[in-house]
Amino acid sequence: MVRSTDAASARSLHTIRRLLRPLLRAPAPGGARPASHLNAERTVNRPFSLYLDLVRVISALLVVQYHSNLRLLISDKLPLSTHGHAAVIVFFVLSGYVIAHITATRENTPLEYWSSRLARIYSLALPVVLLTPLLDQLGNAMAPQFYEGRTTHDLPWLRILTSLAFLNEIWTQSIMSFSNVPYWSLCYEFWYYVLFAAFTFTRRRRLWCGAIALLIGPKILLLAPVWITGVVLHRWNALQRIGRRAGAALLLASCIAYALFHRYGLTEAGSAWLRHVIGAHWHQQLAFSRYFITDYLLALIVACHFTGMRALAPPLERFAPLIRPLAACTFSIYLLHQPLIQFYAALFNGDPSRPWFYAVTMLAVFASVLAIGAVTERQRHQWRLAIRTLLSSPAPQPLPAVVLGIDTPIGLAIIRDLGRHGVTVYGIARGNGALGLGSRYLHRGLLRENDVVAQLRRLGGEIGPAALFAIAETDIVTLNKARGQLPGYRFMFADDERMRHVLRKDLTYAAAAAIGIFVPRTWHPSSIEQGEQAAAQARYPIVLKWADPNAMIPLLRQAGLRLEKAEYCHDAPALMAALYRYQTLGHYPMVQEYCAGHGLGQFVLMKDGQALYQFQHQRLHEWPPEGGTSTLCAALPLSQHAVLMRRSVALLKELQWEGVAMVEYRYDPATGRAALMEVNGRFWGSLPLACQAGASFPWYCYQALGLQVEVTARPYAAGVRCRYMTAETRRLLHLRTWRELAAYLMEFARPRSGYFVHDWRDPLPLWRDLRHSVLQRVKG
């Protein structure tokens, strides 16, 4: 019996290859279509297309009628309730015909084909697979009699995963997707799409088709000729030249043939004969393919019917406004009706002898199908764009990029953004644990040497001209001083003069005051006496900041002091105690009044005095909580704070800025006042949020300053949120409140919330980060 099944499988595979060989031609290079495809385009006329849509609607309703014929739902046998399997065969033929048509007209590249096919399938299959077990559980709890013997619930995760991978029916497996029995046909159809794509778009067609056949097994292959019948119907030119008389004869013959086919029960008769030949065990293993012998005959009858109707061109134009919308819902009707029928039957739990029970149940089913289908149809375009973006390979860029400082999420975000746009990225890290070293978008990673300028000079001699990105302000200062030693690099940051104006906050504040941007009261003490005057005049709390932190780093190190980015003092004694620490140094930080509110960052790419791109975000959480590094942030629409954004651009123009910059404010919603904190003349800490929202600043900077071309940008998505989990967790442990814990956990469930490090398309940096955190804890 095993040999018989294998032989049937081999014959089916041979049939696939023999039929497809003359009919399918892989697209020529450059997306050109062969002449046979051009001929095929002329074969689809609008009246026949409308007829196919009508057939699709009728077939879907027949399948629904077949599955609604439950004795627990209605005591009487429903009319036309025995045509369910025949309707599925019609769907298979239609599917082959449609796929042949769309690859002949628009989806003639692998990228277009798969982005459209996967979007069509998963936009509905994903919610259906997840919704079905939920409906089953609820319905079974209300009225279990509607589920006894009609569904299975064991191993739910296995059923969900196999359903989403369409592996339910491979080889001798037959895994029901809970109560959704019709899902089996989608598991067949998906693999027909795969086989068709392998034969159409690959060079080693036989090898690919053979590998796919070995994966899916004989069951699915046995019904492949049915699906191929639709391809033959579309591609066989001789069938397209049939006249109206011959078409009428074929139509009449097909109708008589189907009537006889149904009258004599050939489907069950053929299945019974096959069971006698191969035995009950193997007959059961074939599951939904056990009717394949008579299904071939039925597919030929359907093909003859379609050929005749194509020649007659049925006059259905006046019904198009009704047929088209209904046809758009057939996929939803087919995949959703079974679990909904059982759920609503359990919910209403009426008397099957009363027709109202059946009517109300089916009315609720169709209302739900139409509502869900409307949502999924609207989402399908977004699915297609997302899948197309995921599958597409970006065009390789002519200029490689070197990123200095790939240890942080900022460097990782630059690598990912450039790599996804086809840029070859080299990264320089301070240690083996650097996040960026684990990114799949990094072409080559290097450990930083003591003389980084010499290292860059050697790398430039090896790779030629490159765009040079630097993240840390100290590195930018170092590289600006060495510009003459790095002639092959194109610098993705501002020059030394411009950087000096933003690194020194006193110069930044002076420029801001000149254009009307509010700056909090600030003192620049040069002695303890001046510090005492500031302490007497200030309103507390106050913040201590260095006007030029990079210039102070070596001086602080010599004095054995650590650089404090921001130090908060709540009264005059605390302020004076902080200032006395720096008395021996002879330099003092700025004294600035604290501004209430939350962090607001406005990000701009400037070139030649013009703002090429703008983005803004709100800091929802910071570490430390009083103000500091962003740990949770959200993208804001440009319609908010529009006046402030114009002032930010004006400030950058006043500074004659070139490149990217973040103008950082403290915004108080109670007063509507924004106080300038600083201008970061570099890529900022919340860059991962910008990139995930679609504001690809590294790529835009590469285009503007590296390639010297016009920036091709797109609007970003407002409302996207992003978390820096390490700092956010530290903040939670510091605050230790139930409210913060609840918010921390709820953020995981937000669909538009991302992470500074984690990205499912690039998973290794997260594991590096986790390993580094664990090792630090162990060593600590």
N, C-alpha and C positions, 0 to 999 in steps of 0.2 A: 504493500500500500504506500509506503514511503516513496518507492521508486515511481509509482504512478503519479503522485503529487509533484515530485521533482520534475518528472517529464512534462507534466502540464505547465509547470512554472517555466521550464525551458522553452516550451512551444510558445507561451505567451510572450516571453522576452524576445524570441525570434520574430514574432508577429509585430511587436513594437518597432523593432529595428527595420524590418522589411517595409512596413508601411510608412515610417517616418523618413526613410532615406531619400525617396524622390520628392517628398513634400516639403521638407524643412531645409532651409539654407541659412547658415549663420550669417549675420550681417557683415557686410564688407567693412574694411577699416574706415574709420571716420564716420560711422553711423549710416552709410549709404545702404539702401534697401535693394535687394535683387529685383529683377524684372517680375518674377513670379509674385512677389509681394505687392508690386504696383498693380498687377492685374487683379490681385485679390481685393484691393481697395475698391475697385469698381463694382464688386459683386454684391456689396451690401447696400440695398436701397432702403429708404426710409419706411415704406409700407411693410416690408418684410421685417425690418428691425422692430417695428411696433408689434408685429405679430409674434415675434419671439418674446417680447416683453409680456404680451398677453398669455402666452403659453407658460412663461415663468410664474405668473401670478396664479393661473389655474393649477399648475403642478404643486405650488406651495400650499394652496388651499386643500388639495387632495391629500397631501401628506398630513395636514392638520386634521382633516376629517378622519383619516385612518387612525391617528393616535388618540383622537377624542372619542372613539367608538368603545369606551369603557362601559361595561355593564353596571359598574358602580356609579357612573355619571349619568347614563341614560339606559333604560331597560330595553328599549327597542333598538334593533339593528339599524344603523344609519344608512341611507342611500349613498352610493358612490364611495363607500368606506373600504372597499377592497382594492383600490387602485394605488395604494401608497407606495408599494415597491416599484411599480411601473413609473410613477412620478419621479422617483429618485433616478431611474435610468434616463428619463428625459432630462433631468438636471445634469447628469454626467455628459450627455451628448451636447447639450447647450454650453456647458463649461468648456469643452474642447473647441467648439465653434467660436466662442467669444475670445478665448485665449489666442487662437489662430488669427482672429481678426485684429486684436489690439497689438499683437506683435508685428502685424503687417502694416499697421497705420501709425502708432505712436510709441509703444513700449518696445522699441527695437534695439535697445542696449540692455545689458545685464542690470545696470544701475536703475534705469527707468522701470524695467520689468519688476525687479524685486522690491523696489521702494513702493510701487503701486500694489503689488500682490500682497506683501506683508502688511501694508497699511489696511488694505481691504479686509484681510483675515483677522488680524489682531485687534483692530479697533472694536470689533464685536466679540471675537472669541475670548479675549481676556476678561471682559466683564461677565460674559456668560459662564465661563468656567469658574469664576469666583462667586458668582451669584447663585448658581445651581445648588451647591451643598447647603448654603444658607437657607434657601427656600425649602429644600428637602427637610432640613432639621425642624424648621418651624411647622411645616405641613404635617410631618410625621408626629409631632407632639400634639397637634390638634385632632387629627383623624388618621390614625395609622392604617386603616383599612385601604386607603388609596395608595399606599406604598408597599404593602406586603407583596413580595414576589415581583415588584416592578422597579426596584432600585437597589443599589448596594452602597454601603457607607464605610466599609472597612478600608484601612490604609488611605485615608483622605489625601494626604500630601502626595502619595504616589499617583493617585488618580489625577490630581491637579497638575502635577509636573508632566506626566505622560500626555495629558490632554493639551497642555500648552506646547509640548514638543511634537504633537501629532504622532505619538508612538503607540497609541492604544491598540492598533490592529496589525502590528508587524508580526510576521511569521505566524505562529499559532496562538499568539496572545489576543485576547479580546477583553479589554479593560473598559468597562462602562464608565462614562463620565457622570457618575451618580445616576440621576433619573433621566438624563438627557440622551436617550437612545439615538436620536437622529445625528448626534455628533460623530458617529462612526463614518458617515459619508465625507465629512470634512477631513477626517484623517486619511481617507483615500485620496481625495481631491488634492490636498496639499502635496502629496508625493507625486501626483501626476504633474503638478506645476514644476516640481524639482526635476523630474525626468525630462520634461519638455525643455526647460532651461538648459539642462546639461547637453541635450542633443542640439539645441539651437545656438547656444552661445560659447560652447567650448570646442577646442580643436581635437582633443582626444575623446571623441564622443563615446565610442564603444567602451573605453575603459571607465569613464565616469558613469555611464548608464549601467554597466555591469556592477560597479561598486554600490550604486544606489539599489540595484535589484537585490544584491546580497544583504543589504541592510534591511530592506522592507519585507522580503520574503514573498512566497507565492500568492498569498491571499490577495494582496493589493494588486499584484501583477495580473491576476486572472480577470479583473474587471478593467484593466487598462485598455484593451481593444474597444470597449464601449466608449470610453472617453476619446480615444483616437478617432472614432467614427465622426465625431464633430469636427476634428481637424481635417479629415478627408473631405467632408462635406464642404468646408470652406475653401480648401486648396485645389480640389480637383476641377480643373477648368472645363472639362467636358460636361460636368453637371450644371455648369453655369450657362450653358448654351441651349438648354432644354426649352422648347417652345411651350406655349400655353396649353395646347392640346395634350402634349405629353405630360405636362405638369398636372393637368386635370386628371389624367389617367393614373398617374402616380399617387395623387391625393386620394382618389377613390379607392385604389388598391390598398393603400396604407390603412385607410379607415376600416375597410372590410377585413384586412389581415389582423388589425388589432382587435376587432370585435370577435373574430374567431379565436384569436390567442386568449382572450379573456374568457370567452364562452367555454372553452374546453380546459381551462385551468392549466395551461401549459407551464406556467411558472412552477407550480407545485408538482406537476407531473415530471418535469425535467429534474427537479430536486430529488424526487423519490427514486427515479432511475439512477441518478448519480450515487445516492446512498446505497443502493443495491450493488453498484459496481465497486465502490471503494470502501464500503463498510460504514457502520454507524459512527464509529469513533472518528475517522478522518472526515466524514461528512460534517460532524459537529465542529471539528477544528476549523473548517472553512468559514464558519459563522455566516457573515453577510455575503460571502462569495459563493455560497452553495447553490445559488441559482444561475451561475455564470453561463451555463450552456444555453439556456433559453433567453438569458439577458442579451447574448449576442444577436439572437433573432429579433428581439424586441428593439435593440439599437438600430438594426437595419430597417425595421418598420418605421421608426422615428425619423431616420435619415431620409427615407423615401417621402415621408409626409412633409418634411421641411423642404426638400427639393421641389416637390410639387407646389407648395405654397410660395416659394421664392419665384417660381415662374409665373404664378398667377397674380402676384403683388396685391394682396387683399386690401380693399379700401377702408383703412382704419384711421385715417387722418383726423376725422372729427372726434374720435375717442382718445386722441393722444393726451389731452389734459387730464384724463382719468387714468389711463393705462400707465403713463410714465411714473407718477408718484407712487402708485401701487407696486410697480415693478421695483422701485428703489427700496421698498420695504421687504421684499421677498427673502433676502438673506436673514434679516432679523426675525421674520415670521418662522422661517425654517429652524433656526438655532434656538429660539426662545420658547416656542409654543409648548413643548412637552413638559418642562419643569413648571411652567406657569399654569398649565391645565391641572396638574396634580395639586399644586399649591392652592389655587382658588377653589378647586373641588373640596379640599380639606377645610379651607376657610369657611365656605358657605355650608358644607356638609348637609346638603338637602336630600330630598326624596328623589331617587332616579326615575320613579314613575311619573313625576311631574315635569313637564317640558320646561317650565321656568327655570329649574335648577340648571339644566344644560345651557339654556339661553343666557342666563346671568353669568354663569362661569365663563362661557366663550366670549361674551361681551367684555368682561374684565380682562381676559387674556389678550384680546386684540387691542384694547385700550392701552394696556401695559406695553405690548410689543411696539405699537406706534410711538409711544412716549420714549421708550428706550432707544428705538431705532432712530428717532429724530436727533437724539443727543449724539449717538455714535456716528451718524452720517455727518454731523457738523464737525466732529473731531477727526474724521478720516483725513482731511486735507492736512491737518497739523501732524497727524501720524506719518503721513507720506513725507512731509518736509523733514521731520525728525529722523526717520529711517534713511532718507536719502542723504542727509548730512552725515549720519553714522556710517553708512556704507561707502560714501564717496571718498576717493583718495585725492587730496589737494594737489594742484599742479606744483611741481618742484620749483623752488625759488632760486634765483641765480646767485644770491648773496648769503653765505652762511652767517650764523650769529654766534657770538661768544658771550656767555653770561657769567659774570664774576660775582660769586656769592649765591650759590644754589643750596645753601644750608637751610633756608627759611621758606615758609609758604609763599613769600613774594617771588623768590627765585624759581620755585616750583611752578607758580602760576605763569611766569614768563615762558618757561620751557614748554609747558603744555599749550599755551596759546600760539606760540610760534610754530611748534611742531605740528599742530593741527592745521596750520595754514601752509604746510609744505616746506618750512624752513629747516635746514640742517643746523642743529643746535649743538654747540660744544659748551660744556659747563665746567667751572672751576669751583671746587669745594674746599672748605677748611679742614674737613675730617671725613673719615669713611662712613660716618653715620648720617651724612647730609641727605636731606629729603630728595633733592633733585637727582641724586645718583641712582635712585630706584625707578625713575620715570622711564616709561617705554618711548617717550618722545625725545629723549636725550640720545644724540648720535654717539657722543663720546664724553666721558667724564674724566677730569683731571684733579689731582690734589694740589692745593695751592703751595707754591714755593715761597721762600723768604723774600726773594726779589721777584715780585709778581710782574713788574714791568718787563724784566728780561724774559720771564716765562711767556708773556703775551707776545713779545717780539719773536721768539722762536716759533710759537704756534702760528703767528701770522706768516712767517716764512714758509710754513708747511701747508697752510690751507689757502693762502692768498688773501685778498681783500675780504673783510668781514665787518658786520655790524657789532659794535661792542656795547653791551649792557652792563651797568654796574648798579648795585642796590644800596650799599652802605655809603653814607655821606663821606666817611673817611676815605673810602676807595675812590669816590668821584674826585675828591680833592687831590689825591695822589695821581690819578690818571690825567687830570687836567694839567698838572705840572709837567707830565711826561708826554704831552701830545706830540711834541717834535720827535720823540723816540719811537712813536707808533704810527708811521706814515700810512700803513695799509688799512688802518681801521677807520670806520665811520662811527663817530661817537653818538650814542643814543641819549645823551644828557647835555645839559647846558655847559657853557665854557666857564672858566675860572671867575671872570668878572661878574657874570650873572649869578653864579652860585654864591659869591661873597655877599651879594645883596639879600639873599634869602637865608643864608646861614647866620647872618647877624640880624637878630630880631629888631634891634633898634633902628636899622636902616629900613627893614620891612615895615615897621610901624610908622615910620616917617612918611613912606610912600603911601601907606594906607590912609593916614590922616589927610594927606593932600587931596585925595579923591573922595573923602567923606565916609570912609568905612570906620565904624566905631571900634576903638581900641580900649581895653580896660586900663584904668589908671596904673601906671607903671613907673617905678623908680629904678635908677641905675646907680646905686651907691658905689663910691670909690673909696670910702673909708667907713669906720665904725660910727663916726659922728653922723655921716649922712644916712647910715642905716638906722640910727636912733631917730632921726627926723622922719624917715619913712615909716618907722614903727608907730610914731605918734600920730601920723596923718592917715594911715591906712585903715580901711574897713575890713574886718576879718570875717571869714578866713582869707588868708593870702597864699599865693603860690610862689615858690622860688624856682627860677629857671635861669639857665645860662644863656646869655645873648648869642654866644658863638660856641656851642658845646664842643665842636670838633677841635677848635683851637685850645680849649681848656683840658682836653684829655691828657696830653703829655705833662702839663703843669700839675694837674691833680695827681697823676701817677707818681711824679717825683716827690710830691708832698705826702704820699701814702694815703691819699684820699680817693674815694670812689665817685665816679660821675653819677649824680642824681638827675634824672631827666626832669622830674617835677617833685618838689617837696612841699607838703602842705603844713601850714602853721595856723593855729586857731587863736592865738593871742600874741601880744607883744613880747612877753618873756620867751615864748617858743621861737619867735622870729629872731630875737637877739642871740639866743643860744645857737641857732643855726648859723647866723652870720659870724659869730666868734670863732667857729671852726675854721673859717677861711682867713682869719686875721694874719696868720703867718704867711699865707700864700700871697697876700697883697691884692687879690682879685676877689670880687663879690658877685654873686648872681643877681639877676633882676628880681625886684620885689613887685609882684603883680596881684591886684585884687582878684579874688575868685569870682567867677561868673556862674550863676545858677543855670540850669538847663541841661541839655544833652549835646553830644558832639554832632556836628553837621559838617560833612566833607564835600567840597565841590571840586571836581577833577576836570582838568582842561588840558588838551593837547594844543600847543601853540606853535606856529611857524610863520615867520615873516609878518609878525604882528597880527595874525588872524587866528581865531579859535577854530580849529579844525573839528574838534569833537568835545562834547561836554557830558558829564555824568555827575550824579550826586547821590549821597547815601546818608542815612541817619544811623548814629551809633546807639543801639538799643541797650547794650551792656558794655562795660569797660572794666579793665583791670589795671590799676586798682579801681574800685567802684566809684571813687570820687572824681576820677578822670584819668585816662591813660590810654593803653592799648585797646583797640576795639576787639571784643570777643564775640559779639553778636551784632550784626548790622543788616540793614535792609535798603534796597535800592528805591530811591524816590523818583517820581516823574519830574521832568524838567518844568512842568507847569507850576510846581511848588517852588517857592523862593526864587522866582524868575528875576525879580529886581536885584536880589542879592547876587545871583549868578552874573548879571551884567556888571555889577561892581567888581566881582572877582576877576572877570575878564579884563576890566579896565585896570585893575591892580597889576595883573600880569603884563599888560601892555606898558604900564608905567615902569615896570622892572625890565622891559624889553626882553621878556622871557622867550626861550626857545626850548621846545620839548614838552614833557609831561610835568605837571605840578598839581599838588593838592592844596587848596586854600581851605584851612581848617578853622571852623568857628565853634563857639559855644552858643547855642540857640536856646532862648528861654521862651517856651510857648505862652507863658502867662503874660509876658510883656511884648512878645513879637520882636525882641531885640536880638541881633546876632553880634557877638563880640569876636573879633579876630584873635585867634590864638597864634597861628604861624602859617607860613607857606613852606610846604615840603617840596623841595625841588628835585624830586626823585620819585620812583615807584613806591607806593605807600603800602601799609600793612594790610589793608582790606582789598588789595588788588584781586584776590580770588573771587570776591563778590562781583566786582565789575566784569570780570571775564565770564563768570557763570550767567550773568544777566545779559550778556551779548555785547558789552562795551569792551572790545578787544584792544585795549590800549597798547600792549606790546606790539601787536600786529600793525596797528595804525601808526605807531611811532616808527616801526621798521619801514613801512611804506614811505612815510613823509621824510624822515631823516636819513634812512639807509638807501632806499632805492630812488629817492627824490622824485616820486611820482605822486599823482593825485590820490588821496586816500579814498578807498572804496569802503564806506562805512554803512552800517545799518542801525536803526533805532534799537535801543536796549529795552529789556522787559522790566518795568517797574514792579515792585512787590516781591522780588526775589530776595531771600534772606540767606545769610551765610554765617557759620559759627567756627570759631577757632577753639576746638574742643579742649585742648590742653589748658589754655587760660580760662576758658569758661568753666571748666571743672574746678579749677583753683578758686575762682570767684564764688562758686556754689559752696565749696567747703569753708570759705571765709564767712559767708553770710549765714549759712546754716538755718534757713527758715523753711517751713513746709510750703509756703507759697512759691519760693524760688525753686524748690525741688520739683513741685508740680509743673512749673513753667519749663524747667530744664527737660523733664521727661516728655511733655507735650510737644516740644519742638521737634522731636524725632518723628512725630506723626504728620507734621506739616508737609504737604506735597511739594511746596516751592522753597523748601529750606535745604541748603547745601552746606558744604563744609570746606574749610580752608585747605585741608589736606586730602580727605577721602574723596575719591572719584572712581566709580565702578569701572570706567573705561581705562583707568590707570591706577591699579590697586596697590602696587608694591610700595610706593612712598608711605602709605598708611602703616604697613607692617614695619617699615623702618622706624617710623615715629613711635609706634608701640614698643618695639624692641628697645629703642633708645630710652624711652621712659621707664621701662621695667629695669633695665640695667642701671639707670641712675638711682632708682629706688634701692636696688640690691646693694650697690656700692655705698649708698648713703647710710 
